[in-house]
Amino acid sequence: MGAGVAGSGAGVAGSGAGVAGSRAGVAVWRASVRELVAALAGAGVTATCSRADGPRYGSLDLDSNLPDVRIAVGGPDVNPWTARLVAGLGPAAADVTARLAAPAGARVWVPAARPRAEVFTASADVRGDRDLPVLIVSGADLPAAVAELTADLGDAVIDAELAGAAPGAAPPRPHDRLLGPHSVALLNRGTPSSLVTPDGTLHITLMRASSAWPAGVWIDGTRRTVPDGSCFAWQHWSHEFRYALAAGTGDWREAGFLVAGQEYNHDLLACETGLHDGPLPPSASLAEVSTPGRARPAALLSALKPHGNPLASGQPGRPGREAGVTIRLRDAGGLPAGPTRAQVSLMRGITAAQVTDLTERGGGPAVEVAEGRALIPVPPAGLVTVTAQPRPGGLAEPGVAGGTGIEPVQPVFTRYWLHGKGPAPAGNLPMAVHLSPDRVTLNAPGEDGPAGLCLTVASGPDPVAGEVTLEVPPGLAVTGPDGIPAEAFEYALAECGYVRWDLLAAVLPGTKPGRYFVSARTADDLGQMLEDTALVTVGEPPAPARGMPREQLEALLVADLVARDAEVEVAVEPAVLEVAPGECATLTVRLVNRTASVIRGESQLMSPWGTWREARPWTQGFTAGPGETVRLGYTVAPPAGARPGSHWWALAKVMYFGRARYTETVQIRITG
């Protein structure tokens, strides 16, 4: 018989296979089983491997999904799991045993004991011997038998004998009386999963929510929720779902569902301009991927960019034209028989190409170039990255995209990770300035001596030179060890250099208890101002420290959290904002500085994905003096086609000097 291997794709459920093998001789055929698992992945099949006497994948109380079929390596004479399976086949056991014992080996397909619809139920557990269909592979030379099975995956169809059928019988192949030789896919935008049930029904998961760790647990300060009190993971707000049906001749590969799914999820980006005489002809193709002899390309273009990543290495500048371009291709549904070749062409043609790695640093084999087109082999279910040299000429040197190339809020806090913002700021901070420790405690003048601070500046892969200045709030004095006030320090560092200055912080007479921030700032080559701060507390308990008794440590931790929470007051107003389609309204973030010194930071307006364009700006900087109230306005402007009655939430994330505070959420409603 022929058994089709179904791969995961748009509208098609991915197959899973558990591979069970005998303990004896594992080391001998381990490599062949590894190749089989890799080949299954190349055919779009997720596979896991287990021992004959080990645990198996297939229980929803532990696993996130379920396998569809199992492959047992070795007949009942060498694999105890196979022996147990065959023993439960009843009258067919003798016939299956005889086939598997043939000198040349055999592949026998054992159907499941129950229909799939009875097995795949809520909280399903398919780890039983007969819960899933099983392909048994036997042979005197098991590694060779597994290697033959791997090679047979080349056309995505496995040939096997059906248990209980007459030898050589050809059972009817599956055939859909409605679709015939066609396939149908359900495409979706951004939703997490889909499923095809045995009766051919296409299912799509519109939403997925979890109230458990980590999605449903708030860990950053005072707990915030959606306006109705539910956690953000439950997504209690208006949503828009988009999905479509696609159909074609053949299986999912021949029908081009992978390309169709990508096109459906990536709209063409267009920019309206005025009339002008540009460098392009009236009709031109900037880049094209095709496969001669096929209606659809064998690969998808996932990246086309200038070659090199200076920014990722902390290097200044941007990739040069002379370095060429990087082309990254992803397989679009090739079969495991071997790599397929994709033909890539650029507007002015390609003169040379070479395989590289994901970091674009390694040098691999040369790629064939014919008539200005690169012929790139793409491995099944794989990626390939190529460096190419376009022919001279073409477009003018491009400008810098995305505005100024620096952070919209200045200064840039150098311990940015404390703000929970994710990746490093623009420029990746090829140099940094730091004050440490980040907190010191002082008492009234005369009660104790000054506290030590350390100021450091470090360079990255390039030399840096400049000046770092200190901003000391009124009531404090920061000096060098010699007692001279510390104001500015010059530095000139070689690559990966480092310099430090030891400082002393003291309280001046008449200083009131409170929280004061000492700042150190310097400029980088991008023109950004980099800043770090140290908190100096006056008249407060000491900071929690290692080595303290547990009771004392816990009390100081609580006191510090309470004091930190009282540093600023933040809120968004109004609690409910109503706005009509095509109109605009204003959300206001109100911030009150309760510390004893100036604070600087930024306020980001956060809202669900899909609503970001409706509120501007997305972030704003602020400076607030001691006791000062600052108000920041955000304009909410839903499009004219916004659906009346829809609603969502928004909150402000306020960050300053290594702190992050979240306001209560407000509700935005579309009226009309």
N, C-alpha and C positions, 0 to 999 in steps of 0.2 A: 504494500500500500504506500501511498505518498502522504506524508503529514506536513502541512504547511506550517512555517514558523512565522508567527505574527509578531511584529515589532511595535513598540510604542510610537504613537503618532497622533496627529490631530484627529479626534473622533474615534480612535481605536485604542482598546485597552492593551497595555503592554503585558507580554507573557513573562512568567517567572519560572525558573527551573531549579529544583534542589538536586544536587549530585551526591548520591550516597555511594560509598566505596568500601571495600574490605580493608581490615587493619593490616593483614599480611601483604607485604609487597608494596606498601604505600609509597615508599621512597622511589620505587622503580617507575610507577606510572603517575607520580605526582606532576611531573612536567607535562605529560600528555593531557591530564585533566585540566591543568592550568590553561593550556592552549584551547581546550574545548570551551571553558568558561569565557575566555577572551573572544573566541569566535562567536559564541552566543550573543555577547554584547555587540559584536560587529553586525549581527543580524537584527539588532534592536530588542534583544531578550535579556532581561535582568536575571542573573544567575547567582546562587549562593552554593557553597560547598559544605558538606558535613560528612562525618564518619558513619559507618554502618550502625555503631552502637551509641552514637552521639545524639544530641538534641537536633531537632529539625525545625526549619522555618515554616510558619504557617498558622500561628494563633494570634487572633486580633487583640487579645489581652496583653500581648507583648510586642507584636509586629504592627507596622503601620499599614501594610497591605498583605496580600496573599499570593502564593505561587499558583500557577495554572497546571503544571505538569512536573513530574519528577523523572530524573534519569538515574537508573541504578547501574553502576559499573560492576560487572562480574555476575556470573550465573549463580545458582543456589549452591554450587559446590565450593565457591570461594567467598561469597558474600552472604553473611547470615541474614541481613535484611531482605535480600532477594529470596532466600530460602523461606523466610516467614511469609513473604508476599505470595510466593507460588503455592505454598502449602494451603493457603486460604482460598485458592481458586476452585476447589472442588473437582468435578470431573475433568476440567481443562488442565489441571496441574500436570498430569502425565505428559500430555502433548507439548505443553510449554517447556517442561524439563527436557524432553527429548530434543526439541529444536535448539535450545540453548546449549546442549551438550554436543552439538555437531562439531566435527573437527575444525571446520572453517569459522565457527562461531555464528552468531545470529543477532538480529535486532528484533525484539518482540514487543509489540505495543499491547499493553494490558489496560483496557478501559476501566474507568472508575466504577465502583459498585453501585453508586446511586447517581441519578441525574444531577447535573451541575446546579440547577435551581434549588435542589434540596440541600446541597452542601454549602453553597455560598449564601448564608443567611446572616442575620445580625449576630455579632459576637462569634463568628464562625471560627472553628478550629479544624484545620484540614491536615493535621499531622498523622492521622490514622493511615494504615498501610493501603487501604482501598479508597480513601477519600478523593484522591486525584488519579488521573491516568498516569501510567508509568511506562517509560521506554527502557527496556532491559537490554544492555549491551554485553555480549559474552564473546569469548574467543580464547584459544590457547595462549595467544600473545595479546594480553589485555591492552598494553600501551599502543600496539598497532591497531587494535580494534577501535580504540578511542580516537586515534589519529584519523582513521578512515571516516568515522562519524564527523569529525571536525571538517574534513575535506568535503563531505557531503552537504555541509551547510552552505556551500558556495552559491547554490541557487535558491537558498531559503526554503528548501523542501527536503525532508528526511525520508528515506525509503525504509520501511520496516514491515514485518509480518504481523498480522492481527491475531491475537490470541483467540483460539477457538475457531478460526476460519480454516478452510482447506488450504494446504500448501500451494502457493502460487496464485491463490485467488486474488482478484483485483476488486476490492470493494468500491462502491461508488464514491466519487469524490464529493465533498460538500458543495452544494449548489443552492443558491438563493433563487426561488421561483419568481421573485419580484425584480431583483436587481440583475440577475444573470451575471455576466462577466464585468459588472460595474461595482464601484465602491462609493460610499457616501460618508462624509465626515462632518462633524459638528465643530465649527471653529468658535473660539471665544477670545475675549480680550481680558487678560490679566487675572482670570479666575484660576484656582489652584489645581483642579483635577476634573477628570471626566471618566465615564465608564460605559461599556457596552455589555448589556445583559445577554444571556443565551438566546433570548427570543429576538435579538437584533435591535432592541430599543437603545437609543442613544441618550445617555444621561449627562448632565453637566452640573457641577457644584458651583452655585452662584456665590456662596459665601462660606467662609470657614472661620469659626470663632472658638476660642479656648479661654476658659476662666482660670486655668491652672498655671503653674509656673512654666515659662517665664512671662508669657504674653499677658496674663491676667493679674499679675502681681506688681504693685507700685512700690518702688524701693528708694526713690529719690525725694526725701523730704515729706512734707505734708501730702497725704494721698489726694490725688485729683481724679475726677470722674467726668463722664459725659453729663450734661445738664440734668438728665433724669436719674442720676445716681449710679448708673451701671458703669462697669469698667470699660476702657476703650476697646478691649479685645472683642467685646460683644457687638460693637459697631452699630449702635442704636442711632442711626441718622439716615438721611436719604441717600440712595445709591442709584447708579445708572449701570445697567447691564447690557452688553452688546455681544451678540453671537450671530452666526450665519451658517448656512448649509453649503457644502461644496460636494460636487459629484464628478466622477471621471471614470474612464475605462481602465480596467485592470485593478491591481492591488494599490495600496496607499502610495507605493513608490511610483508606479506607472501613472497614477492619477495626479501626481504632483501635489499631494496634500501638505507636505512639509513647506514647500515654497508658498502655497496658498495661505497657510497659517501665518508665516512670517509677514507676508504682504498685508494680511488683515490686521496684524498687530503693529504695523509701522506705516503710519500715514506719510505721504509725500510732504516734505517740508518746503514751503514756498515763501518767497519774500517779494512783496510788491515794490517795484522801483519805477522811476520815471523813464522816459525815452532817452536812449543814449547810444552812441556808437561803441559797443563793447568789443573785446578782442575775439569773441567767438563767432563762428559762421552762423547763418540762420538755423542750421540743423547740425547737431554734433552729438557724439556719445563720449562723455568724459571717461567712463569705465564700463566694461561689459564682461560678464562671465557667461560662457556657453560651453556646450559639449557637442562637437560635430557628430551628426547622425542621431541626435536625440532632440526631442521637442523641448525638453526642459534641461537646464544645466545640472551637472552632477554634483555641484557644490554651491554653497551660498557664500556671498561676500560678507564677512563679519567685521572686517576692518580694512580701511585704506587710508593711510596716514603718512606724513613725512617720517622717514626712517630716523630712529634714535629717540631717546628719552632723557634729555639733559635735566629736565625738571625733577624726574624721579630720582636722580642721583645727586640732587642739590647743586647742579651745575647752572651757571647763568645762561641766558640766551635761549634760543630755540633751534630746532633742527635746521640744517642748511640744505639748500636745493641740491648741492653736489652729492649729498648722502643718499639720494634716491628716495624711494617710497617703500613702505611696508604693506604687504598684501597678506591678509589672513583669510583662509577659506575653511569652511566647515562642510562635511559630507552632507549631501541632500538626499540620502537614501540608497547608497550603493550597497551591493551585495558583498558578503564576506569573501567571495572568490578572489578578490584582489583589488588594489587601488584603481580608481577610475581617473581619467585625466580631464581636468577642466582647462578650458582655453580662456585666458585673461588678456584683454586688450585695453590699452589706455589711448587717450585722444591722439597723442603724437607717436604712439608706438613704444615698444620696449626694446632696448638694445641688449640687456643682460639681466639674468636673475639667478638667485642662489637661495637655497633653503637655509633658514635660520631657526632660532628657538623663540619662545614666547617673550623672553627678555630682549630679543633682537641683538644679542651679543655673539651667539655662537655662529660659526661658519660651517654650513653643510655642503652637500653636493650641488653642483650647478644644475639649473633647470633649463630644459631645452627651450630655445626661442626660435620661432619660425615666422617670417614675414611680419615681424614686429609684435607677435603674440607669444605669451609665455604659456607653455603646455605643462601644467602643474599636476603631478599625481596626488590624489587626495585619498587617504586611507579610509576604509569603511568605518563609519561611526567615529571618525577622528577629525583632527584639526591639522592644518599645515600652515606655517608662516614662512613667507618668502620676501626677500629683499630684491627689489627691481630697480633698474636704471631707466627712466623714461628718456626718449630722444630729446635732444636740445630743442629749445623753443617752447611755444605754447603760451600759457598765461603769464602775466606779470607776477613779480614777487608778491605773495599774499600779505595782507596786513595782519595785525594782531586781532584775533577774534575775541569777543567777550568783553570789550571795554578796555579798562586800564590794565588789567592783569594783576591788580592788587586787591587786598581785602576791602570790602565796602566800609567797614568800621575800623577806625584807627583810634588809639594805638592797638597793636595786635598783642594779646596776652600770650607770653611765651610758654606758659604751662597750660596750653589750650585744651589738653585732654581733661583737665578738671572741669571744663565747661560742657563736656559730653557732646562735642560737636562733630566727632568722627574724625575724618582725615585731617592732616596738617593744613595750616593756612596756606594761602597762595605763596608760591616760592619755596614751600617745604622747609622754611626756616634754615637756610644754609649757615646761619649764625644765630646765636642766642645769648641773652643776658638773663642772669638769675640772681636772686637774693635768697640766702638761706641762713638759718632755718626760716620757714615760712611764718613762724610765730614766736615772739618772745614776750615775756611778762616783766613789767616794771612796777615798782611801788612808788610812793611819794618821794620827792627829793630828800636825800639824806638817809633814807631807810635802807637802801642797798646800793651796790655799785651799778655801773652801766652793763648792758647786755651786749654780747658779741653778735655781729652780723658778718656774713661773707658775701662779697660781690664778685661775680665771675662773668667773664665773656669768653665764649668758645666759637671757633670758626669751623667751617665744613671743609669740603674738598678744595676750596680756593682761599687765597690770602684775603684778609679783611683789615681795614684800618678805619678808625673813627673815634668818637668820643661818647662816653656814657655819662649821663647826668643823673643826679639824685634830686628827688622832690621830697622834702621833709616837711610834714605838717607843723603848724604853729603848736608850741608846747613841748616839742621834742628837739633834741640836738643829736646829730650824727657826725662823728669825728673819726679821724684816723687814730692809730695807736699813739701818735704824738700829740693828740689833743687839738689838731688843726681841723676846722670844719670841713667836712667832705662835701664837695659840690659837683665836680666834674673830673673825669679820668680819661686820658687818651690811651689808645691801644693800637698796636700794629702787629698782627698775628700772621704767621705762615699757615699753610693748609693744615687742618686738623690741630690748630693751636689752642692755647688755653692760658688765661691770665686771671689772677685773683687779687683782691684787696681785702684786708681785714679791717673791719669797722667796729665802732662802739656806739650804741644808742643809749641815750640818757633822757631823763625827765627834767624839764626846766621848772623853776619855782612857779607856783600858781597854776600849774596844769591840772585840769579837772580829770577825774576818772572817766574812762571811755575807751573806745577802740579807734586806733590811729593806723593809717597805712603809709609806709615809706615806699616810694616808687623809684625804680631805676629804668631809664629809657635810653635807647640808642637807635640809630637808623641803619637799614640794610641797603643793599645795592638796588633794590626795586623802588626805593623811596618810601618804604613803609617804616613806621615807628614801632619798635618792639619794646615791650614793657613787662616787667615782673614786679611783684610787690611782696613786702613782708608785713604782717600784722603785728603791731605793738600794742599790747593791752596794758592799761594803767589802772591799778586798783582792782584788778580781777584775780580770781584764783589762778594758780599756775596751770600751764597746759598739761593735758594728760601725757604721760611718758611711760615707756617700758620700765619694768622693774618695780613699779608701784604696787602696793597691796591691792588686791582685787576690789575691795569695797571702796577704797580711795579712788582708784582708777575709774570705776563705774560712776561715782558721784561727779568726778571732774568731766567725764565724757558728757553726762547729761547737762551739766552746767554750761559746757562749751556749746552744745547744740542749741540750748535755749538762747544763749547770748548771740550766736550766729543768726538764729532765726529772727532776732529782733533788730538786726542791722538795718534792714530796709523794709518798707511796706510797699507791696505791689498789688495792683488790681486792674481789671479791665472793665470799662463802662461803655454802654449800659449792659445790664444782665441779659436783656433780650434786644436784638437789633433787627428791625423789620425794614425791608427794602424791596421795592418793586423791580421787576425785570427791566433792564436798561437804565435804571437809576443808580444813584450812589448814596452811601451813608458813611459815617465815620465811627470807628471804634477808637477809644482813647485808653492808653495805658498810663496809669497814674503811679508814680514812684516817689516815695519819701525816704530820704537818706537820714537815718538815725545814728550814724557813726559820727566821730569827732573830726573827720577829715574828708577831703574830696574823694569821690569814687567815680570811676569811669568804666563803662561797659557797653553792652548792646542788648537790645530787646528784639527777639524774633517772634513773629506772629505765626503760630502753629495751627493747622487745621487739617482735615482729612485730605488724602490724595484725591485729586480731581477738582479741588476747590482753590488751589494755590493761585491760579490766575485771577481769581475774583478779589484778592486783597493785595494792596500795594502800599508801601514797599514791604518786602518780606523781612527786612531787618533794618534797624536804626541804631546809631550810637547815641550815647548820652553822657553827660557830665553833671554831677549833682554835688553841691557843696554841703557842708554840715547843716542838717535841719532843712535843706531845700526840697521843695516839691517840684518834680518834673513831669510834664505831660507830653506823650508821644501819640500822634494821630496816625491811623491806618485807614485808608479808603477802601471800602467794600463796594464793588461795582459788578453785580451779576450781569451776564449777557442778556440781550433782549429776548432770547429764546429760553431763558431759565423757566423751569416749571413751577408755577404758583403752588404753594403748599409744601414745597421741598424745604428741608432744613438741615443744618449741620452745626458743628461747634467750632469755637476758636478759643485759644488761650495764648498768653504771652509767656515766653521763656526769657527771663532776665538773667544775664550773666555779667559778673564783675569780679575781678581779682581772685579767680579760682572758685567762685561760688556760682551756683545755678538755682534759681527760684522759679517756680511755676505758679501762675495765677489760677484762680478758679476759672472754669470754663464759662463762656457765654454762648447763647444760642443765636444763630442767624437764621431768619425766616424769610422766605420769598413770598411776598403778598401778591394780590391781584386776582 
